[in-house]
Amino acid sequence: MISWPNLVSQLFNGLALGALLALISSGLTIIYGTLGVLNLAHGAMFMIGGYAGFVAYQYTESFILAVIAGSLFVMLLGVLMERVIIRHFYHRPHEDQLLVTFGLGICFVELVRLIFSSQSQLVPPPALFQGITNLGFMFYPTYRLAVVGIVAIALGALFIVLYRTRLGMIVRAGIEDSVMVDSLGINVYRVFMAVFGIGAMAAGFAGIVNAPVVSLTPGIGDDILVQTFVVVVIGGVGSFPGAILGGLIAGEIISVTSMFNPGYAYVMLFAAMTLVLVVRPHGLLGVQGRE
């Protein structure tokens, strides 16, 4: 028998998971929407963000500094990855992009496993968000509530960058017509580097924010990568609002289904994705005609 508090608790869990998926997916979708690169190393960047933050926390014992360090480290890694490797694959078939990013993801995971072993690591939540909160009708972990707020602020900042700044205007113009942007004298490849760095940073930020919720392991990015791609398909490739909507939908589907039978969580998630593709082939908020 499912009680009302249990259902509400699972809905809150779905909201927290959905918010994280929305943030990770927004990074993936702006990379693919702008650069046309299917980055299968995105899950590994989520994992690296967690570990980089974990190392920073060991030295500083400050969760805020851990979040900053984890995010910046992954952003720099993304910039380096784009400059050294990805730039050579912009005009290559998607199969080549998939293989090289998949290989990079494996290398990142094994490198982290070599350094930290497979033993799980945990970053404690900041003192302000430890314990549980009385919502009146149930008690709920305070940090999970904080995750929703932290991710909402991060998504808001990303929205401002994309829709209220010159860089964002160029990025969105590049999504629609990169040739036109190049003809205006704008260094498109420098913009591409910034876009890849921002997309990677979104994954790294989510990785360290999620670290107090789930223990860090080198393979933690594998499941996230699958869920993130499903979110992008549901929301619409290249759509920032679609990534948010898709993330929230996916989070609730996984959480509510897990309450009845965790083994069917992925089944329901992929069933929802299939239904969306049948009804709207370009996703819920995707733009028809975009390649």
N, C-alpha and C positions, 0 to 999 in steps of 0.2 A: 504494500500500500504506500503510495507516494503522498507525503504530507505537503501542505502548502509552504512551510518554511524551507523544506528541501528543494522544492521547485524554484522558489525565489532565489535561494542560495546558488543553484545551478545557473540561473539566468544571470546573476551577478558574475559568476565565474566565466560565463560565456562572453559577457561584456568586457571583462578584463582581457581574456584571450583574444577577443575580436579586435580590441584596441591595438594590441601588440601586432596582430596580423595585418591590420590596416597600415600601421607605420612601416613594417617591413615591406609590405606589398607596394606602398607608395614609392619607396626607393627603387624597387625592381621595375615598376611600371614606367617611371620617368627615364630610367636607363634604356629600357626597351623602346619606349615611345620616342625618345630623342635620338638614340644611337642605333636602334634596330638590333641591339645585342641581347641575345638570350643568355643571361648570366647565371649559369648553374653553380657558380661559386658564392652566390648570395647567401645561402644557408651557412656556409663556412665563415663568412664575414660576420654573421649574427653570432656564431660561436666565438670567433676571435674577439669580438667586442666584449663578450662576457669575460673571457680570460684576461684581456688587457686591463679591464676594470678590476678584476680580481687581484692582479699583480699590484696595480696602483693602490688598492685598498690595503694590501699587506704592508706597504711602506708608509701610507699616510693615515690609515684608519678613518678616512673621510669618504663617505659615500658620494658626496657631490664631486670631489676630485676624481673618484673612481669613474663616475659617469662621464666627466669631461675627458679624462685620459683615454677611456675605452672608445669613445666616439671619435676623438681626434686621431687616435692610432689607426682605426679602421679607415677613416677618411684619407689619411696619408697613404695607407696601403692600397686603397682604391685608385688614388692618383698615380701611384707608382705602377700599379698593375695596368692601368690604361695607357700610360706613356710607353712602357716597355713591351707590352704584349698585345693588348686589345686593339690598339690603333691600327695594327697590321691586319686586323680581321674585319674592319668595317665593310669592306667590299667583297668579302669572302662569303660563300654559302652558309646558311644557318647551321648546317651540319658541322662545319668546321668550328663555328663559334661554340656550339654545344660541346664538342669534344674538348676544345682547349679550356673552356671554363670548368667543365666537369673535371678535367685533369688537375687544374689548379686547385679546385675544391678538395680533391683527394690529397694533394700535396700539403695543403694547409692543415687538414685534419691530422695527417700522420706526423707533421712537424710538431703540432701541439701535443699529440700523444707522446712523442719522443721527449718533449720537455717536461710535461706535467704528468705523464703516465695516464692510464685509463681511470685512475681513482677520481671519484667525484669531488668537486670543490663547491663550497657554499660561501656566498657573500651575504652577511647579515643585513637586514634592512636598517635604514637610519633610525636612531632612537625615537625620533618624532613619530614614526609610523609603525612602531612595534606594538604587539598586542592585538586585542580585538576591539571592535567598536559595537556598541549597542545601537541598533537601528530602530529600536522600538518593538519590532516584531521578531527580531532574530539578532544573534551576534555574528559578526563577520570580520575576517582578518583585515586589520586596518591597512596593511601595505597593499593588499589587492585593490582596495578602494583608491589608494593613492596612485596606483599604476594607471588607472583610468584617467585621473587628472593630469598626471605627468605626461602621458602619451597625447592627451588632448592638447596640452600646451605645445608639445613638439610638433604635432600635426598643424596647429595654428601657425607656428613659426615657419613651417615648410610651405604652408599655403601663402603666407605673406611673401616669402622669397620667390615663389613661383608666379604669383598673381599681382604683386604690388612693387616689384623691383625691376630694374632694367634687365638684370640677368634673367629673371623669370620670363620677361617679355621675349627675350631672344630665344630662350629655351623653348617656349611654347611656339614661337614662330618657326624654330628649327624642327619641331615635331611635325608641323604642317608642310614646310617646304625648306629643307636645308640648303638647296641650291640658291634660292632667292636670298636667304640670309647671307650666304657666302658672297653673292654678287653685290651686296651692300657694303662690302669691305670689312665685315666682321670676321674675326679669326674664329671660324667655326670649330676648329680642332681644339682651341683653348677652351671654348665653351663646352665642348664634349668632355674635356678633362675635368672641368668643374662639375659637370652633371654627374659623371661617374663617381667623383669624390663625394658629392652630396648624397647620391643614392646609396653608396657604401656606408656612409656615416649614419644614415637612417637605420640600416641593419645593425651596425655596431652599437648605436644608442639603445635599440630595443634589446640587444643581447645583454648589456650590463643592467638595464632596468629589470629584465626578467630574472637575473641571477639570484635574487633573494627568494624567488618563488619556486624555482626548480633548480636542483643541483646541476652544476656545470660538468659536462663530460665532453670529450672530443666529438662524439657523434650527435650532439644535441641539435645541430643544424639540419640534420637529414630530414626529420619529420617536418620541421618548419619550412624547408624548401618546397616540399610537396604541397603543403597547405597554402603556401604563398602563391604558387603558380595557379592553384585552383581559385584562390581569391582574385587574382588578376583576370582570369578567364571569366569569372562570374561578374565582376565589376565592369570589365571592358578594358582591353589592352590600351595603355596610354592615357587612361582617364584617372586623374587624381581623386575626384569625388567617387568614382567607381571603385577605387582601391579601398576607400573608407567604408563604403556601403558593403562591398564584398567581404571585407574583413569582419564586420559586425555580424553579417549573416553566417559566415563560416564559423565564427566563434560560438554563436548560439547553437548552431546545428551540432557541432562537436560536443559541446557541454551538455545539452539536453539529451542527446542520444546516449551519451556516456552514463546518464542517470539510469537508463533502462538496460542498456547492454553496451559496454565499451567496445566490444568487438565489431559493432555495426556503425561506429562513429564515422569511419572513413567511407563505408558503403553509402551512408546517407549524404555525406559531403559530395561524393562523386555523382550520386543520383541527382542532387540539386544542381550540380554543374551541368550535367547532361540535359536536364530540363531547361535550364537557361539557354544553352546552346541551341536547343530545338526551337524555342520560342523567339529568342533574340540572339542570332549567331554572333553578333559583335559585343555581347555582354549587356548587362542592364543599363549601363551609362556609356557604353562605347559608341564611337562615331562610325556610322556605316560608311564604308569606302576606304577607311584607313587600312593600309597594308600592315 
